[in-house]
Amino acid sequence: MNEKELLDRVPTGLFIGGEWRSSSDGTTIDVEDPATGEVLTSVASATVEDGKAALDAAVGAQDAWSRTAPRERGEMLRAAFELITERADDFALLMTLEMGKPLAQSQGEVTYGAEFFRWFSEEVVRIAGRWAVSPDGATRLMTMKQPVGPTLMITPWNFPLAMGTRKIGPALAAGCTMVLKPAGQTPLTMLALAALLKEVGVPDGVVNVISTSRTSEVMEPLITDPRVRKLTFTGSTPVGKQLVKQSADQLLRVSMELGGNAPFLVFPDADLDKAVDGAMIAKMRNMGEACTAANRFLVHESVADEFAEMFAARMAEQVVGRGTEPGVTVGPLIDDKQRRKVAELVDDATGRGASVVTGGSVTGGAGYFFEPTVLTDVPSQADLFREEIFGPVAPITTFAEDEKAVQMANDTEYGLVAYAYTNDLGRMVRVSEGLHFGMVGINQGIVSNPAAPFGGVKQSGFGREGGPEGIDEYLAVKYVGIAP
């Protein structure tokens, strides 16, 4: 269907207790197309009262949902996976309209995001405890895993579908109800997903979705509500820290997937063609607006010039434009604030002596576009070596020894993901063990996989999403001692 038909079909209200409603005070949020600056549509903006109503619905549905047979929960997730896949083109177009990424990347996100529902539809029937005899033989030890309970979810704008499905999937599988707040810039995809989940039979009140322009005002009372049992958030480290503080009085179970500063290491024996291919994925996926995006390129001095030349040539070939247009490979950044930040980081680096190999400037018309950029001779003092760039800018610096490369990679408060290219098996092991990150990609520029545990260390957060570990975030272990 065309853009207008799609937007006309997407719900724009608050999804509470299985019903669509306007906000209690009638306020709305404008959803903007970042490629044009034009308003696509408006959605309801929840109030404190609306947030409480959503939590009331989740709490009311919790007991019944937790008693729903695992196979039944799994079948709903499987049905949702199949329906998302069937409607992949519509979900992809919707994400491109509200977030800006090219259609091909949106289609990739649909595949990735839907897979969390398929994965957890299979994990739900494998929730198990254990049975043992105590060492003295006097007691039987039984453990069981039960749903944590009502959960608050806050998702970011950069992956409008996948950031929701990788939280909703394990929560539904575990037997938890939820209140989810999507980012104000990109609420449409999650509202469409809420409608789909109702369509496949998820009971009213189990999934509640509230968009709001008053995030702190609406969410803080929910975080401090004694009925809530878990909080999960994906976003910036400063916001994550504040949420953890708010959750402390309730001692909530908390999962935080926060900022990153991913190093991309290229060793002298690396296959440079493959390294450049990986660099393009690690840097340019989502226009660089990803916590997993390569933020610092650390390249051995013997291959640095060749790598930079090859990489810059590939970056210069990219086609910048509205993501719905044929041939476009790089869409806009999410808003003007983000574009200004990227421009400031580039100006800071060049002001400190970095050289622009390609790009380096704002481009395009009304949208929020920035040229794919490669910088060389970037000093370690440059701001973009310490801050998340969240844009299509690749700063390159060099190293001479493996130990120095690992030291440089670890020189950050973040610890989400690192990438390394080498054909030496011993180096692969040494580097993987030496990098202080929750995930490491060896000879690949993407690590995200629904079957693998996604998450970081240090100030990149805690908890894991995906893999067998993902469902445990929504389960509590209960021990029962039985006298025979």
C-alpha positions as CSV (number, residue, x, y, z in Angstrom):
1,M,0.0,0.0,0.0
2,N,1.1,3.6,-0.5
3,E,2.3,5.9,2.3
4,K,-1.1,7.6,2.9
5,E,-3.0,4.4,3.0
6,L,-0.5,2.9,5.5
7,L,-0.6,6.0,7.8
8,D,-4.4,6.0,7.7
9,R,-4.5,2.4,9.0
10,V,-2.0,2.8,11.8
11,P,-3.6,3.4,15.3
12,T,-2.8,6.7,16.9
13,G,-4.3,6.3,20.3
14,L,-3.1,4.8,23.6
15,F,-3.5,1.0,23.8
16,I,-4.7,0.3,27.3
17,G,-6.5,-2.8,28.4
18,G,-7.0,-4.0,24.8
19,E,-8.7,-0.7,23.8
20,W,-7.6,2.4,21.9
21,R,-8.3,5.7,23.6
22,S,-7.3,9.3,23.4
23,S,-5.2,10.8,26.2
24,S,-7.2,12.0,29.2
25,D,-6.4,15.6,28.4
26,G,-6.6,15.3,24.6
27,T,-3.0,16.2,23.9
28,T,-1.0,14.7,21.0
29,I,2.5,14.3,19.7
30,D,3.4,15.2,16.1
31,V,5.4,12.4,14.3
32,E,7.8,13.9,11.9
33,D,9.4,12.5,8.7
34,P,13.1,13.2,9.3
35,A,13.8,13.2,5.5
36,T,11.4,16.1,4.9
37,G,10.7,17.7,8.3
38,E,7.0,17.3,7.6
39,V,4.5,15.9,10.0
40,L,3.3,12.5,9.1
41,T,0.5,12.2,11.7
42,S,-0.2,12.8,15.4
43,V,-0.6,10.3,18.2
44,A,-2.0,10.6,21.7
45,S,0.3,11.8,24.4
46,A,-0.4,10.0,27.7
47,T,-0.9,11.8,31.0
48,V,0.0,10.5,34.5
49,E,-3.6,9.2,34.8
50,D,-3.3,7.4,31.5
51,G,0.0,5.8,32.7
52,K,-1.7,4.6,35.9
53,A,-4.6,3.2,33.8
54,A,-2.1,1.2,31.7
55,L,-0.5,-0.2,34.8
56,D,-3.8,-1.0,36.3
57,A,-4.6,-3.0,33.2
58,A,-1.3,-4.9,33.3
59,V,-1.6,-5.7,37.0
60,G,-5.2,-6.9,36.4
61,A,-4.1,-9.2,33.6
62,Q,-1.0,-10.6,35.3
63,D,-2.4,-13.6,37.2
64,A,-4.4,-15.0,34.3
65,W,-1.6,-14.5,31.9
66,S,1.0,-16.2,34.2
67,R,-1.4,-19.2,34.4
68,T,-1.8,-19.4,30.6
69,A,-0.2,-22.7,29.3
70,P,3.3,-22.2,28.0
71,R,2.4,-23.8,24.6
72,E,-0.5,-21.3,24.3
73,R,1.8,-18.4,24.9
74,G,4.2,-19.8,22.5
75,E,1.6,-20.2,19.8
76,M,0.6,-16.6,20.1
77,L,4.2,-15.5,19.7
78,R,4.6,-17.8,16.7
79,A,1.5,-16.3,15.1
80,A,2.8,-12.8,15.7
81,F,6.1,-13.8,14.0
82,E,4.2,-15.1,11.0
83,L,1.9,-12.1,10.7
84,I,4.8,-9.6,11.0
85,T,6.6,-11.6,8.2
86,E,3.5,-11.5,6.1
87,R,3.2,-7.7,6.5
88,A,6.9,-7.1,6.3
89,D,6.6,-4.5,3.5
90,D,4.1,-2.4,5.6
91,F,6.2,-2.5,8.7
92,A,9.3,-1.6,6.7
93,L,7.7,1.4,5.0
94,L,6.3,2.6,8.4
95,M,9.8,2.5,10.0
96,T,11.3,4.3,7.0
97,L,8.7,7.0,7.2
98,E,9.1,7.8,10.9
99,M,12.7,7.0,11.5
100,G,14.4,7.6,8.1
101,K,16.4,4.5,7.4
102,P,16.4,3.2,3.8
103,L,13.8,0.6,3.0
104,A,16.3,-2.2,2.6
105,Q,17.5,-1.6,6.1
106,S,14.0,-1.4,7.4
107,Q,13.2,-4.7,5.8
108,G,16.3,-6.2,7.5
109,E,15.0,-4.9,10.8
110,V,11.6,-6.5,10.2
111,T,13.3,-9.9,9.7
112,Y,15.5,-9.3,12.8
113,G,12.7,-8.0,15.0
114,A,10.2,-10.7,14.1
115,E,12.8,-13.4,14.8
116,F,12.6,-12.5,18.6
117,F,9.0,-13.7,18.6
118,R,9.9,-16.9,16.8
119,W,12.9,-17.5,19.1
120,F,11.0,-17.0,22.3
121,S,8.0,-18.9,21.0
122,E,10.3,-21.9,21.2
123,E,12.0,-21.0,24.5
124,V,8.7,-20.6,26.4
125,V,8.2,-24.4,26.6
126,R,11.8,-24.9,27.9
127,I,11.3,-22.9,31.2
128,A,12.4,-25.5,33.8
129,G,13.5,-25.8,37.4
130,R,15.4,-28.7,39.0
131,W,15.0,-31.4,41.6
132,A,17.8,-32.5,43.9
133,V,18.5,-34.3,47.2
134,S,20.1,-32.2,49.9
135,P,23.7,-33.2,50.8
136,D,22.5,-34.6,54.2
137,G,19.7,-36.5,52.5
138,A,17.0,-35.0,54.8
139,T,15.4,-32.7,52.3
140,R,14.4,-32.6,48.7
141,L,15.3,-29.4,46.9
142,M,13.0,-28.2,44.2
143,T,13.4,-24.9,42.3
144,M,10.9,-23.4,39.9
145,K,11.0,-20.4,37.6
146,Q,8.0,-18.1,37.7
147,P,7.2,-14.8,35.9
148,V,8.6,-11.7,37.6
149,G,5.4,-9.8,37.1
150,P,4.2,-6.5,35.6
151,T,7.0,-4.9,33.7
152,L,7.7,-1.4,32.5
153,M,9.5,-1.1,29.1
154,I,11.0,2.0,27.6
155,T,12.3,1.7,24.0
156,P,14.4,4.1,21.8
157,W,13.7,5.5,18.3
158,N,16.6,4.0,16.3
159,F,15.1,0.5,15.9
160,P,11.3,1.0,16.3
161,L,10.3,-2.6,15.9
162,A,13.3,-4.7,17.1
163,M,13.8,-2.8,20.4
164,G,10.3,-3.6,21.2
165,T,10.1,-7.3,20.1
166,R,13.3,-8.2,22.0
167,K,11.6,-7.0,25.2
168,I,8.0,-8.1,24.5
169,G,9.0,-11.5,23.2
170,P,10.7,-12.9,26.4
171,A,8.2,-11.1,28.7
172,L,5.2,-12.7,27.0
173,A,7.0,-16.1,26.9
174,A,7.8,-15.8,30.6
175,G,4.2,-14.9,31.5
176,C,4.7,-11.2,32.3
177,T,2.3,-8.4,31.4
178,M,3.7,-5.0,30.5
179,V,3.4,-1.3,29.9
180,L,5.6,-0.1,27.0
181,K,6.5,3.5,26.2
182,P,8.0,3.9,22.7
183,A,10.1,6.9,21.8
184,G,8.2,10.0,20.9
185,Q,9.9,10.3,17.6
186,T,8.9,6.8,16.4
187,P,5.7,5.5,18.1
188,L,3.9,4.3,15.0
189,T,5.6,1.0,14.6
190,M,5.0,0.0,18.1
191,L,1.3,1.0,17.9
192,A,1.0,-1.1,14.8
193,L,2.6,-4.0,16.6
194,A,0.2,-3.6,19.6
195,A,-2.7,-3.9,17.1
196,L,-1.1,-7.0,15.6
197,L,-0.7,-8.7,19.0
198,K,-4.3,-8.1,19.8
199,E,-5.2,-9.6,16.4
200,V,-3.3,-12.9,17.2
201,G,-5.1,-13.3,20.5
202,V,-2.9,-11.8,23.2
203,P,-5.5,-11.1,26.0
204,D,-6.5,-7.6,26.8
205,G,-4.3,-5.9,29.4
206,V,-1.3,-8.1,28.8
207,V,0.4,-5.6,26.4
208,N,-0.2,-1.9,27.0
209,V,1.4,0.8,24.8
210,I,1.5,4.5,25.8
211,S,3.2,7.2,23.8
212,T,3.9,10.4,25.7
213,S,5.8,13.7,25.4
214,R,5.9,13.9,29.2
215,T,8.1,10.8,29.8
216,S,9.5,11.7,33.2
217,E,6.2,13.0,34.5
218,V,4.3,9.8,33.4
219,M,6.9,7.1,34.0
220,E,8.4,8.1,37.4
221,P,5.1,7.3,39.3
222,L,4.9,4.0,37.5
223,I,8.6,3.1,38.4
224,T,7.9,3.9,42.0
225,D,4.6,2.0,42.1
226,P,4.9,-1.1,44.4
227,R,2.9,-3.2,41.9
228,V,5.7,-3.0,39.3
229,R,8.2,-5.8,39.4
230,K,10.7,-5.0,36.6
231,L,12.0,-2.1,34.5
232,T,13.8,-2.6,31.2
233,F,15.2,0.3,29.2
234,T,17.2,0.8,26.0
235,G,18.8,4.3,25.6
236,S,21.5,6.6,26.7
237,T,23.6,6.0,29.8
238,P,22.7,9.3,31.6
239,V,19.0,8.5,31.3
240,G,19.6,4.9,32.3
241,K,21.4,6.0,35.5
242,Q,18.5,8.2,36.4
243,L,16.0,5.3,35.9
244,V,18.1,3.0,38.0
245,K,18.1,5.6,40.8
246,Q,14.3,5.9,40.5
247,S,13.9,2.1,40.7
248,A,16.1,1.7,43.8
249,D,13.4,2.3,46.4
250,Q,11.3,-0.5,44.9
251,L,14.4,-2.7,44.4
252,L,13.0,-3.5,40.9
253,R,14.6,-6.1,38.7
254,V,16.3,-3.9,36.1
255,S,17.7,-4.4,32.7
256,M,19.7,-1.6,31.1
257,E,21.0,-1.6,27.5
258,L,22.8,1.7,27.3
259,G,25.4,3.6,25.4
260,G,28.4,2.3,23.5
261,N,31.8,3.4,22.1
262,A,32.6,0.4,19.9
263,P,36.2,0.0,18.7
264,F,36.8,-1.6,15.3
265,L,40.3,-3.1,15.2
266,V,42.1,-4.0,12.0
267,F,45.3,-6.1,12.5
268,P,48.1,-6.3,9.9
269,D,47.1,-9.8,8.7
270,A,43.4,-8.9,8.2
271,D,41.7,-9.4,4.8
272,L,41.2,-5.8,4.0
273,D,38.3,-6.4,1.6
274,K,36.4,-8.2,4.3
275,A,37.4,-5.6,6.9
276,V,36.0,-2.8,4.7
277,D,32.9,-4.8,4.1
278,G,32.5,-5.2,7.8
279,A,33.3,-1.6,8.5
280,M,30.5,-0.5,6.2
281,I,28.1,-2.6,8.1
282,A,29.4,-1.8,11.6
283,K,29.5,2.0,10.8
284,M,26.6,2.6,8.4
285,R,23.9,0.3,9.6
286,N,21.1,2.7,10.6
287,M,23.2,5.7,9.4
288,G,25.5,5.0,12.4
289,E,22.6,5.6,14.8
290,A,23.1,2.4,16.7
291,C,24.6,1.6,20.1
292,T,26.5,-1.1,18.3
293,A,27.9,1.2,15.6
294,A,31.7,1.3,15.2
295,N,32.7,4.5,16.9
296,R,36.5,4.3,16.7
297,F,38.6,2.6,14.0
298,L,41.9,1.4,15.3
299,V,44.0,0.3,12.3
300,H,47.6,-1.1,12.3
301,E,50.0,1.4,10.9
302,S,51.1,-1.0,8.2
303,V,47.7,-1.1,6.5
304,A,46.1,2.1,7.7
305,D,46.6,4.1,4.5
306,E,45.2,1.3,2.3
307,F,42.3,0.6,4.6
308,A,41.4,4.3,4.8
309,E,41.5,4.7,1.0
310,M,39.3,1.7,0.4
311,F,36.9,2.6,3.2
312,A,36.6,6.2,2.0
313,A,35.9,5.1,-1.6
314,R,33.0,2.9,-0.4
315,M,31.7,5.7,1.8
316,A,31.9,8.2,-1.1
317,E,29.7,5.9,-3.2
318,Q,26.8,6.0,-0.8
319,V,23.6,7.6,-2.0
320,V,22.1,10.0,0.5
321,G,18.4,10.7,0.4
322,R,14.9,9.8,1.5
323,G,14.8,6.2,2.5
324,T,11.8,5.4,0.3
325,E,13.6,6.5,-2.9
326,P,15.2,3.8,-5.2
327,G,18.9,3.4,-4.8
328,V,19.2,5.4,-1.5
329,T,21.6,3.8,0.9
330,V,21.9,6.5,3.6
331,G,18.9,8.2,5.1
332,P,18.6,11.2,7.3
333,L,19.5,11.5,11.0
334,I,16.6,11.4,13.4
335,D,16.4,15.2,14.0
336,D,18.2,18.5,13.7
337,K,19.6,18.2,17.3
338,Q,21.3,14.9,16.4
339,R,22.7,16.4,13.1
340,R,24.1,19.4,15.0
341,K,25.8,17.1,17.4
342,V,27.5,15.1,14.6
343,A,28.6,18.3,12.9
344,E,30.1,19.6,16.2
345,L,32.0,16.3,16.7
346,V,33.5,16.5,13.2
347,D,34.4,20.2,13.7
348,D,36.1,19.4,17.0
349,A,38.2,16.6,15.4
350,T,39.3,18.6,12.4
351,G,40.1,21.5,14.8
352,R,42.4,19.2,16.6
353,G,44.2,18.2,13.4
354,A,42.1,15.4,11.9
355,S,42.0,15.2,8.1
356,V,38.7,14.8,6.1
357,V,39.2,12.0,3.5
358,T,35.6,12.2,2.3
359,G,32.4,13.9,3.5
360,G,32.4,16.0,6.6
361,S,29.4,18.3,6.0
362,V,25.7,18.7,6.4
363,T,23.9,17.9,3.1
364,G,20.5,17.7,1.6
365,G,17.5,20.0,1.8
366,A,14.7,20.0,4.3
367,G,15.7,16.7,6.0
368,Y,18.4,16.0,8.5
369,F,21.1,14.7,6.3
370,F,24.9,14.4,6.9
371,E,27.5,13.2,4.5
372,P,29.1,9.8,5.0
373,T,32.5,10.8,6.4
374,V,35.9,9.3,7.0
375,L,38.5,11.1,9.1
376,T,42.2,10.2,9.5
377,D,44.9,11.2,11.9
378,V,42.3,11.7,14.6
379,P,44.0,12.5,17.9
380,S,42.9,10.6,21.0
381,Q,41.8,13.9,22.6
382,A,39.0,14.4,20.0
383,D,35.5,14.3,21.5
384,L,34.3,11.7,19.0
385,F,36.7,9.2,20.5
386,R,34.9,9.5,23.9
387,E,31.3,10.2,22.9
388,E,28.9,8.2,20.9
389,I,28.8,9.7,17.4
390,F,25.4,8.3,16.4
391,G,26.0,9.4,12.8
392,P,27.8,8.4,9.6
393,V,31.2,9.4,10.7
394,A,34.2,7.1,10.8
395,P,37.4,8.4,12.7
396,I,40.6,6.4,12.0
397,T,43.7,6.3,14.2
398,T,46.6,3.8,14.1
399,F,48.5,1.4,16.4
400,A,51.7,-0.5,16.2
401,E,51.4,-3.3,18.7
402,D,48.5,-5.7,19.6
403,E,48.7,-4.9,23.3
404,K,48.4,-1.2,22.5
405,A,45.4,-1.8,20.3
406,V,43.5,-3.6,23.0
407,Q,44.5,-0.9,25.5
408,M,43.2,1.8,23.2
409,A,40.0,-0.2,22.6
410,N,39.4,-0.6,26.4
411,D,40.1,3.1,27.1
412,T,36.4,4.0,27.5
413,E,33.8,3.9,30.2
414,Y,31.6,1.9,27.8
415,G,31.7,-1.8,27.2
416,L,28.9,-2.9,24.8
417,V,30.6,-4.3,21.6
418,A,34.0,-4.4,19.9
419,Y,35.0,-5.7,16.5
420,A,38.3,-7.1,15.3
421,Y,39.6,-8.3,12.0
422,T,42.5,-10.9,11.9
423,N,43.2,-14.2,10.4
424,D,45.5,-15.4,13.3
425,L,43.6,-17.8,15.5
426,G,45.8,-17.1,18.5
427,R,45.3,-13.4,18.1
428,M,41.5,-13.9,17.9
429,V,41.6,-15.7,21.2
430,R,43.9,-13.2,22.9
431,V,42.1,-10.1,21.6
432,S,38.6,-11.6,22.5
433,E,39.7,-12.3,26.0
434,G,41.4,-9.0,26.5
435,L,38.6,-6.7,25.3
436,H,36.4,-5.4,28.1
437,F,33.1,-5.6,26.2
438,G,29.9,-7.7,26.6
439,M,30.1,-8.7,22.9
440,V,32.9,-9.2,20.4
441,G,32.6,-9.6,16.6
442,I,35.5,-11.4,15.0
443,N,35.7,-10.9,11.2
444,Q,32.1,-9.7,11.2
445,G,30.6,-6.2,11.4
446,I,27.4,-7.2,13.1
447,V,26.8,-9.2,16.3
448,S,23.1,-8.8,16.9
449,N,21.3,-12.1,16.7
450,P,18.1,-13.2,18.5
451,A,19.7,-16.5,19.4
452,A,22.6,-14.7,21.2
453,P,22.7,-12.7,24.5
454,F,22.9,-9.0,23.7
455,G,24.2,-6.7,26.3
456,G,27.2,-4.9,27.7
457,V,29.4,-4.2,30.8
458,K,30.7,-1.1,32.5
459,Q,28.5,1.9,31.7
460,S,26.9,0.1,28.8
461,G,24.5,-1.5,31.3
462,F,23.6,-4.9,32.6
463,G,21.2,-7.7,31.7
464,R,20.9,-9.6,28.4
465,E,18.4,-9.6,25.7
466,G,18.1,-12.6,23.3
467,G,19.5,-16.1,23.5
468,P,18.5,-18.6,26.2
469,E,19.6,-15.9,28.7
470,G,17.0,-13.4,27.5
471,I,14.0,-15.1,29.1
472,D,15.7,-15.4,32.5
473,E,15.5,-11.6,32.8
474,Y,11.7,-12.0,33.2
475,L,11.8,-15.0,35.6
476,A,12.2,-15.3,39.3
477,V,13.7,-18.4,40.9
478,K,11.7,-20.0,43.8
479,Y,13.2,-22.7,46.0
480,V,10.9,-25.2,47.8
481,G,12.3,-27.4,50.5
482,I,10.4,-30.7,50.9
483,A,10.7,-33.1,53.8
484,P,10.1,-36.6,52.4
